[in-house]
Amino acid sequence: MKDNKITKIITYAVTAIAVIGIILLVRVLMAGEGAVQDDVDVANKVVSPLVYFSQYLLYFTIGVTIVLSLLGLFKNLESLKKTLLALAVLCLLFVTAYFIADSSVVLDNADVILEGGEAGSSINRLVGTGIWFSMILGFIGLGFFILDLVKGLIKS
């Protein structure tokens, strides 16, 4: 019985959100493409509410997703342990990528130093870290793919 009440509440909430979104969209369509592009006041009055509504809806959805995920993790301690172990491994890989990353000068085709690309720049180091981190994860994924392929070949 409780699930039925929750389902009805969610259905009404989703319907209300959809109706608000449709009303905001119709307001934009009624203003016309030319008026929205040419007149800043019309764009602010018509488009801005739709953008803000979408933005707040996105924030709310992200918040609900994070809260429900954390509640699910805390209810299942075994799953929480596995998640924390996986995060620790990812942090270790990230630190490894950070120490491998290079922070030397970044030049363009004319051998001119790019803005923010000076030697020792933290931006260079972080970009290099991201590249190395992606490569490490890619190699690990490729290794598991090949392992699974070999297991499949052996079984058949």
Steps between C-alpha positions, in 0.01 A plus 500: 500500500784738582666442161173589329490837682860575409432406137202737488701784655783449252252485212340829605840666548622389158176617342531842666861533384401402146213752494728780625757409235238496224365839609849651497574349159172629353589850627829481311333373184229770517762775524647386170854426396569846361378682809707279729813549292461875442357633826695437819205595722275243333772238530543577871126488567431185299815288472659567838219338704526186285877489547475556877227238532713248311806591706320458834343176379845370410640599842207336676543181297873487574432555871235228519726259311794561734288475815330176391832349392659583835199362688528178301872478578452555873225238517731238348835509681659238273424718200640803685828316566532406132424856392757650738760246384429589136530872579830439679635314195388786273669753729819293493490490119438876490797571727713271282386693190580830675858394568545370145361822347735753347488874570743618234436796269223475236583646158289559190611435139706822491687405821316768698409420859124467533316702763495298823752256350808628678742250647393379842141617453242316706266501200754299299536255785124452543440458126781245486350326803164475325660356189706244693203409721289435190777292346546292816127432526489423128781245530331339799173480307678357196669242722166387643351490149782278374474281812128455444559425133759233585264345760225488241730334247614242752143410603382450143 
